[in-house]
């Protein structure tokens, strides 16, 4: 394993939690193992490991980009991660308001709906 992979694994666990990473790891097959290594090294070992901005800011950017691009399936995971990144509900609302203005109200509206559902689930756990 490379240093970047090890760093990525540490950062991924700190942001998404051990349960999430353990589930993802247990579902990895020979087919997607290279892809998992790519995102662990690239996303988590490089981008999320950077000290250029805070985890809170990175969380807000990630949620805004996911919503703006219509990658809605990833939003609940990253809403759950806000418990570790320090991004507040207000921060998330601000990010989605930017999405509404710059990328479209329907995408922001759907992202906000997912955020509300996920926060409710988190509060009931």
CNS distance restraints for C-alpha pairs under 8 A (distance, minus, plus):
assign (resid   1 and name CA) (resid   5 and name CA) 6.24 0.50 0.50
assign (resid   1 and name CA) (resid   6 and name CA) 6.86 0.50 0.50
assign (resid   2 and name CA) (resid   6 and name CA) 6.39 0.50 0.50
assign (resid   3 and name CA) (resid   7 and name CA) 6.09 0.50 0.50
assign (resid   4 and name CA) (resid   8 and name CA) 5.90 0.50 0.50
assign (resid   4 and name CA) (resid  41 and name CA) 5.33 0.50 0.50
assign (resid   4 and name CA) (resid  45 and name CA) 5.05 0.50 0.50
assign (resid   4 and name CA) (resid  46 and name CA) 7.19 0.50 0.50
assign (resid   5 and name CA) (resid   9 and name CA) 6.06 0.50 0.50
assign (resid   5 and name CA) (resid  37 and name CA) 6.96 0.50 0.50
assign (resid   5 and name CA) (resid  40 and name CA) 5.87 0.50 0.50
assign (resid   5 and name CA) (resid  41 and name CA) 4.70 0.50 0.50
assign (resid   5 and name CA) (resid  45 and name CA) 6.03 0.50 0.50
assign (resid   6 and name CA) (resid  10 and name CA) 6.32 0.50 0.50
assign (resid   6 and name CA) (resid  45 and name CA) 7.52 0.50 0.50
assign (resid   7 and name CA) (resid  11 and name CA) 6.18 0.50 0.50
assign (resid   7 and name CA) (resid  41 and name CA) 7.75 0.50 0.50
assign (resid   7 and name CA) (resid  44 and name CA) 7.54 0.50 0.50
assign (resid   7 and name CA) (resid  45 and name CA) 5.17 0.50 0.50
assign (resid   7 and name CA) (resid  49 and name CA) 7.32 0.50 0.50
assign (resid   8 and name CA) (resid  12 and name CA) 5.85 0.50 0.50
assign (resid   8 and name CA) (resid  40 and name CA) 5.02 0.50 0.50
assign (resid   8 and name CA) (resid  41 and name CA) 5.39 0.50 0.50
assign (resid   8 and name CA) (resid  42 and name CA) 7.79 0.50 0.50
assign (resid   8 and name CA) (resid  43 and name CA) 7.52 0.50 0.50
assign (resid   8 and name CA) (resid  44 and name CA) 4.28 0.50 0.50
assign (resid   8 and name CA) (resid  45 and name CA) 3.45 0.50 0.50
assign (resid   8 and name CA) (resid  46 and name CA) 7.19 0.50 0.50
assign (resid   8 and name CA) (resid  48 and name CA) 7.92 0.50 0.50
assign (resid   8 and name CA) (resid  49 and name CA) 6.99 0.50 0.50
assign (resid   9 and name CA) (resid  13 and name CA) 6.11 0.50 0.50
assign (resid   9 and name CA) (resid  40 and name CA) 6.23 0.50 0.50
assign (resid   9 and name CA) (resid  44 and name CA) 7.02 0.50 0.50
assign (resid   9 and name CA) (resid  45 and name CA) 7.22 0.50 0.50
assign (resid  10 and name CA) (resid  14 and name CA) 6.23 0.50 0.50
assign (resid  11 and name CA) (resid  15 and name CA) 6.18 0.50 0.50
assign (resid  11 and name CA) (resid  44 and name CA) 6.00 0.50 0.50
assign (resid  11 and name CA) (resid  45 and name CA) 7.00 0.50 0.50
assign (resid  11 and name CA) (resid  48 and name CA) 7.00 0.50 0.50
assign (resid  11 and name CA) (resid  49 and name CA) 6.36 0.50 0.50
assign (resid  12 and name CA) (resid  16 and name CA) 5.74 0.50 0.50
assign (resid  12 and name CA) (resid  17 and name CA) 7.31 0.50 0.50
assign (resid  12 and name CA) (resid  21 and name CA) 7.31 0.50 0.50
assign (resid  12 and name CA) (resid  40 and name CA) 7.45 0.50 0.50
assign (resid  12 and name CA) (resid  44 and name CA) 5.73 0.50 0.50
assign (resid  13 and name CA) (resid  17 and name CA) 4.65 0.50 0.50
assign (resid  13 and name CA) (resid  18 and name CA) 5.23 0.50 0.50
assign (resid  13 and name CA) (resid  20 and name CA) 7.91 0.50 0.50
assign (resid  13 and name CA) (resid  21 and name CA) 6.23 0.50 0.50
assign (resid  14 and name CA) (resid  18 and name CA) 7.64 0.50 0.50
assign (resid  14 and name CA) (resid  84 and name CA) 7.27 0.50 0.50
assign (resid  15 and name CA) (resid  81 and name CA) 5.63 0.50 0.50
assign (resid  15 and name CA) (resid  84 and name CA) 5.73 0.50 0.50
assign (resid  15 and name CA) (resid  85 and name CA) 6.50 0.50 0.50
assign (resid  16 and name CA) (resid  20 and name CA) 6.14 0.50 0.50
assign (resid  16 and name CA) (resid  21 and name CA) 6.96 0.50 0.50
assign (resid  16 and name CA) (resid  77 and name CA) 7.50 0.50 0.50
assign (resid  16 and name CA) (resid  78 and name CA) 7.70 0.50 0.50
assign (resid  16 and name CA) (resid  80 and name CA) 7.48 0.50 0.50
assign (resid  16 and name CA) (resid  81 and name CA) 5.28 0.50 0.50
assign (resid  16 and name CA) (resid  84 and name CA) 7.67 0.50 0.50
assign (resid  17 and name CA) (resid  21 and name CA) 6.49 0.50 0.50
assign (resid  17 and name CA) (resid  81 and name CA) 7.82 0.50 0.50
assign (resid  18 and name CA) (resid  22 and name CA) 5.84 0.50 0.50
assign (resid  19 and name CA) (resid  23 and name CA) 6.15 0.50 0.50
assign (resid  20 and name CA) (resid  24 and name CA) 6.23 0.50 0.50
assign (resid  21 and name CA) (resid  25 and name CA) 5.97 0.50 0.50
assign (resid  22 and name CA) (resid  26 and name CA) 6.08 0.50 0.50
assign (resid  23 and name CA) (resid  27 and name CA) 6.37 0.50 0.50
assign (resid  24 and name CA) (resid  28 and name CA) 6.45 0.50 0.50
assign (resid  28 and name CA) (resid  32 and name CA) 6.12 0.50 0.50
assign (resid  28 and name CA) (resid  33 and name CA) 5.86 0.50 0.50
assign (resid  28 and name CA) (resid  36 and name CA) 7.59 0.50 0.50
assign (resid  29 and name CA) (resid  33 and name CA) 5.78 0.50 0.50
assign (resid  30 and name CA) (resid  34 and name CA) 7.82 0.50 0.50
assign (resid  32 and name CA) (resid  36 and name CA) 6.17 0.50 0.50
assign (resid  33 and name CA) (resid  37 and name CA) 6.20 0.50 0.50
assign (resid  34 and name CA) (resid  38 and name CA) 6.19 0.50 0.50
assign (resid  35 and name CA) (resid  39 and name CA) 6.35 0.50 0.50
assign (resid  36 and name CA) (resid  40 and name CA) 6.00 0.50 0.50
assign (resid  37 and name CA) (resid  41 and name CA) 6.02 0.50 0.50
assign (resid  38 and name CA) (resid  42 and name CA) 5.72 0.50 0.50
assign (resid  38 and name CA) (resid  43 and name CA) 7.80 0.50 0.50
assign (resid  39 and name CA) (resid  43 and name CA) 5.02 0.50 0.50
assign (resid  39 and name CA) (resid  44 and name CA) 6.62 0.50 0.50
assign (resid  40 and name CA) (resid  44 and name CA) 5.04 0.50 0.50
assign (resid  40 and name CA) (resid  45 and name CA) 5.96 0.50 0.50
assign (resid  41 and name CA) (resid  45 and name CA) 4.39 0.50 0.50
assign (resid  41 and name CA) (resid  46 and name CA) 6.31 0.50 0.50
assign (resid  42 and name CA) (resid  46 and name CA) 5.15 0.50 0.50
assign (resid  42 and name CA) (resid  47 and name CA) 6.58 0.50 0.50
assign (resid  43 and name CA) (resid  47 and name CA) 5.10 0.50 0.50
assign (resid  43 and name CA) (resid  48 and name CA) 6.07 0.50 0.50
assign (resid  44 and name CA) (resid  48 and name CA) 4.79 0.50 0.50
assign (resid  44 and name CA) (resid  49 and name CA) 6.00 0.50 0.50
assign (resid  45 and name CA) (resid  49 and name CA) 5.32 0.50 0.50
assign (resid  46 and name CA) (resid  50 and name CA) 6.11 0.50 0.50
assign (resid  48 and name CA) (resid  55 and name CA) 7.50 0.50 0.50
assign (resid  48 and name CA) (resid  58 and name CA) 7.39 0.50 0.50
assign (resid  53 and name CA) (resid  57 and name CA) 6.31 0.50 0.50
assign (resid  53 and name CA) (resid  58 and name CA) 6.64 0.50 0.50
assign (resid  54 and name CA) (resid  58 and name CA) 6.17 0.50 0.50
assign (resid  55 and name CA) (resid  59 and name CA) 5.91 0.50 0.50
assign (resid  55 and name CA) (resid  85 and name CA) 5.08 0.50 0.50
assign (resid  55 and name CA) (resid  86 and name CA) 7.27 0.50 0.50
assign (resid  56 and name CA) (resid  60 and name CA) 6.36 0.50 0.50
assign (resid  56 and name CA) (resid  82 and name CA) 7.48 0.50 0.50
assign (resid  56 and name CA) (resid  85 and name CA) 4.90 0.50 0.50
assign (resid  56 and name CA) (resid  86 and name CA) 5.15 0.50 0.50
assign (resid  56 and name CA) (resid  87 and name CA) 4.74 0.50 0.50
assign (resid  57 and name CA) (resid  61 and name CA) 6.20 0.50 0.50
assign (resid  57 and name CA) (resid  87 and name CA) 7.37 0.50 0.50
assign (resid  58 and name CA) (resid  62 and name CA) 6.00 0.50 0.50
assign (resid  59 and name CA) (resid  63 and name CA) 6.20 0.50 0.50
assign (resid  59 and name CA) (resid  78 and name CA) 7.20 0.50 0.50
assign (resid  59 and name CA) (resid  81 and name CA) 7.82 0.50 0.50
assign (resid  59 and name CA) (resid  82 and name CA) 6.79 0.50 0.50
assign (resid  59 and name CA) (resid  85 and name CA) 6.61 0.50 0.50
assign (resid  59 and name CA) (resid  87 and name CA) 6.63 0.50 0.50
assign (resid  60 and name CA) (resid  64 and name CA) 6.15 0.50 0.50
assign (resid  60 and name CA) (resid  87 and name CA) 6.78 0.50 0.50
assign (resid  60 and name CA) (resid  91 and name CA) 6.75 0.50 0.50
assign (resid  60 and name CA) (resid  92 and name CA) 6.17 0.50 0.50
assign (resid  60 and name CA) (resid  95 and name CA) 5.93 0.50 0.50
assign (resid  61 and name CA) (resid  65 and name CA) 6.07 0.50 0.50
assign (resid  61 and name CA) (resid  95 and name CA) 7.23 0.50 0.50
assign (resid  62 and name CA) (resid  66 and name CA) 6.05 0.50 0.50
assign (resid  62 and name CA) (resid  78 and name CA) 7.80 0.50 0.50
assign (resid  63 and name CA) (resid  67 and name CA) 6.14 0.50 0.50
assign (resid  63 and name CA) (resid  75 and name CA) 6.40 0.50 0.50
assign (resid  63 and name CA) (resid  78 and name CA) 6.73 0.50 0.50
assign (resid  63 and name CA) (resid  79 and name CA) 7.72 0.50 0.50
assign (resid  63 and name CA) (resid  92 and name CA) 7.45 0.50 0.50
assign (resid  63 and name CA) (resid  95 and name CA) 7.19 0.50 0.50
assign (resid  63 and name CA) (resid  96 and name CA) 7.78 0.50 0.50
assign (resid  64 and name CA) (resid  68 and name CA) 5.97 0.50 0.50
assign (resid  64 and name CA) (resid  95 and name CA) 5.41 0.50 0.50
assign (resid  64 and name CA) (resid  96 and name CA) 5.91 0.50 0.50
assign (resid  64 and name CA) (resid  98 and name CA) 7.55 0.50 0.50
assign (resid  64 and name CA) (resid  99 and name CA) 6.05 0.50 0.50
assign (resid  65 and name CA) (resid  69 and name CA) 6.01 0.50 0.50
assign (resid  66 and name CA) (resid  70 and name CA) 6.02 0.50 0.50
assign (resid  66 and name CA) (resid  71 and name CA) 4.86 0.50 0.50
assign (resid  66 and name CA) (resid  72 and name CA) 6.41 0.50 0.50
assign (resid  66 and name CA) (resid  74 and name CA) 7.08 0.50 0.50
assign (resid  66 and name CA) (resid  75 and name CA) 6.72 0.50 0.50
assign (resid  67 and name CA) (resid  71 and name CA) 6.04 0.50 0.50
assign (resid  67 and name CA) (resid  72 and name CA) 6.17 0.50 0.50
assign (resid  67 and name CA) (resid  75 and name CA) 7.46 0.50 0.50
assign (resid  67 and name CA) (resid  96 and name CA) 7.41 0.50 0.50
assign (resid  67 and name CA) (resid  99 and name CA) 6.94 0.50 0.50
assign (resid  67 and name CA) (resid 107 and name CA) 5.84 0.50 0.50
assign (resid  67 and name CA) (resid 108 and name CA) 6.16 0.50 0.50
assign (resid  67 and name CA) (resid 111 and name CA) 5.72 0.50 0.50
assign (resid  68 and name CA) (resid  99 and name CA) 5.69 0.50 0.50
assign (resid  68 and name CA) (resid 103 and name CA) 5.40 0.50 0.50
assign (resid  68 and name CA) (resid 104 and name CA) 7.39 0.50 0.50
assign (resid  68 and name CA) (resid 107 and name CA) 6.25 0.50 0.50
assign (resid  68 and name CA) (resid 108 and name CA) 7.19 0.50 0.50
assign (resid  70 and name CA) (resid 107 and name CA) 6.37 0.50 0.50
assign (resid  71 and name CA) (resid  75 and name CA) 7.38 0.50 0.50
assign (resid  72 and name CA) (resid  76 and name CA) 7.94 0.50 0.50
assign (resid  72 and name CA) (resid 110 and name CA) 7.94 0.50 0.50
assign (resid  72 and name CA) (resid 111 and name CA) 6.62 0.50 0.50
assign (resid  72 and name CA) (resid 114 and name CA) 7.97 0.50 0.50
assign (resid  74 and name CA) (resid  78 and name CA) 6.50 0.50 0.50
assign (resid  75 and name CA) (resid  79 and name CA) 6.01 0.50 0.50
assign (resid  75 and name CA) (resid 111 and name CA) 7.04 0.50 0.50
assign (resid  75 and name CA) (resid 114 and name CA) 7.04 0.50 0.50
assign (resid  75 and name CA) (resid 115 and name CA) 7.26 0.50 0.50
assign (resid  76 and name CA) (resid  80 and name CA) 6.18 0.50 0.50
assign (resid  76 and name CA) (resid 114 and name CA) 6.47 0.50 0.50
assign (resid  76 and name CA) (resid 115 and name CA) 6.46 0.50 0.50
assign (resid  76 and name CA) (resid 118 and name CA) 5.80 0.50 0.50
assign (resid  77 and name CA) (resid  81 and name CA) 6.35 0.50 0.50
assign (resid  78 and name CA) (resid  82 and name CA) 6.52 0.50 0.50
assign (resid  79 and name CA) (resid  83 and name CA) 7.77 0.50 0.50
assign (resid  79 and name CA) (resid 115 and name CA) 6.28 0.50 0.50
assign (resid  79 and name CA) (resid 118 and name CA) 6.85 0.50 0.50
assign (resid  79 and name CA) (resid 119 and name CA) 7.45 0.50 0.50
assign (resid  80 and name CA) (resid 118 and name CA) 7.18 0.50 0.50
assign (resid  80 and name CA) (resid 119 and name CA) 7.62 0.50 0.50
assign (resid  80 and name CA) (resid 122 and name CA) 7.38 0.50 0.50
assign (resid  81 and name CA) (resid  85 and name CA) 6.26 0.50 0.50
assign (resid  82 and name CA) (resid  86 and name CA) 5.64 0.50 0.50
assign (resid  82 and name CA) (resid  87 and name CA) 5.04 0.50 0.50
assign (resid  82 and name CA) (resid  88 and name CA) 6.89 0.50 0.50
assign (resid  83 and name CA) (resid  87 and name CA) 7.23 0.50 0.50
assign (resid  87 and name CA) (resid  91 and name CA) 5.70 0.50 0.50
assign (resid  87 and name CA) (resid  92 and name CA) 6.87 0.50 0.50
assign (resid  88 and name CA) (resid  92 and name CA) 6.38 0.50 0.50
assign (resid  89 and name CA) (resid  93 and name CA) 6.20 0.50 0.50
assign (resid  90 and name CA) (resid  94 and name CA) 6.14 0.50 0.50
assign (resid  91 and name CA) (resid  95 and name CA) 6.24 0.50 0.50
assign (resid  92 and name CA) (resid  96 and name CA) 6.22 0.50 0.50
assign (resid  93 and name CA) (resid  97 and name CA) 6.06 0.50 0.50
assign (resid  93 and name CA) (resid 112 and name CA) 7.39 0.50 0.50
assign (resid  94 and name CA) (resid  98 and name CA) 6.41 0.50 0.50
assign (resid  95 and name CA) (resid  99 and name CA) 6.46 0.50 0.50
assign (resid  96 and name CA) (resid 100 and name CA) 6.20 0.50 0.50
assign (resid  96 and name CA) (resid 108 and name CA) 5.27 0.50 0.50
assign (resid  96 and name CA) (resid 109 and name CA) 7.94 0.50 0.50
assign (resid  96 and name CA) (resid 111 and name CA) 7.23 0.50 0.50
assign (resid  96 and name CA) (resid 112 and name CA) 6.90 0.50 0.50
assign (resid  97 and name CA) (resid 101 and name CA) 6.47 0.50 0.50
assign (resid  97 and name CA) (resid 108 and name CA) 6.84 0.50 0.50
assign (resid  98 and name CA) (resid 102 and name CA) 5.98 0.50 0.50
assign (resid  98 and name CA) (resid 103 and name CA) 7.83 0.50 0.50
assign (resid  99 and name CA) (resid 103 and name CA) 5.02 0.50 0.50
assign (resid  99 and name CA) (resid 104 and name CA) 6.25 0.50 0.50
assign (resid  99 and name CA) (resid 105 and name CA) 7.27 0.50 0.50
assign (resid  99 and name CA) (resid 107 and name CA) 7.41 0.50 0.50
assign (resid  99 and name CA) (resid 108 and name CA) 5.59 0.50 0.50
assign (resid 100 and name CA) (resid 104 and name CA) 4.52 0.50 0.50
assign (resid 100 and name CA) (resid 105 and name CA) 4.16 0.50 0.50
assign (resid 100 and name CA) (resid 106 and name CA) 7.39 0.50 0.50
assign (resid 100 and name CA) (resid 107 and name CA) 7.01 0.50 0.50
assign (resid 100 and name CA) (resid 108 and name CA) 5.03 0.50 0.50
assign (resid 100 and name CA) (resid 109 and name CA) 7.56 0.50 0.50
assign (resid 101 and name CA) (resid 105 and name CA) 6.88 0.50 0.50
assign (resid 103 and name CA) (resid 107 and name CA) 7.39 0.50 0.50
assign (resid 103 and name CA) (resid 108 and name CA) 7.96 0.50 0.50
assign (resid 104 and name CA) (resid 108 and name CA) 6.53 0.50 0.50
assign (resid 105 and name CA) (resid 109 and name CA) 5.82 0.50 0.50
assign (resid 106 and name CA) (resid 110 and name CA) 6.15 0.50 0.50
assign (resid 107 and name CA) (resid 111 and name CA) 6.14 0.50 0.50
assign (resid 108 and name CA) (resid 112 and name CA) 6.05 0.50 0.50
assign (resid 109 and name CA) (resid 113 and name CA) 6.23 0.50 0.50
assign (resid 110 and name CA) (resid 114 and name CA) 6.33 0.50 0.50
assign (resid 111 and name CA) (resid 115 and name CA) 6.17 0.50 0.50
assign (resid 112 and name CA) (resid 116 and name CA) 6.13 0.50 0.50
assign (resid 113 and name CA) (resid 117 and name CA) 6.32 0.50 0.50
assign (resid 114 and name CA) (resid 118 and name CA) 6.09 0.50 0.50
assign (resid 115 and name CA) (resid 119 and name CA) 6.03 0.50 0.50
assign (resid 116 and name CA) (resid 120 and name CA) 6.19 0.50 0.50
assign (resid 117 and name CA) (resid 121 and name CA) 6.29 0.50 0.50
assign (resid 118 and name CA) (resid 122 and name CA) 6.13 0.50 0.50
assign (resid 119 and name CA) (resid 123 and name CA) 6.14 0.50 0.50
assign (resid 120 and name CA) (resid 124 and name CA) 6.29 0.50 0.50
assign (resid 121 and name CA) (resid 125 and name CA) 6.28 0.50 0.50
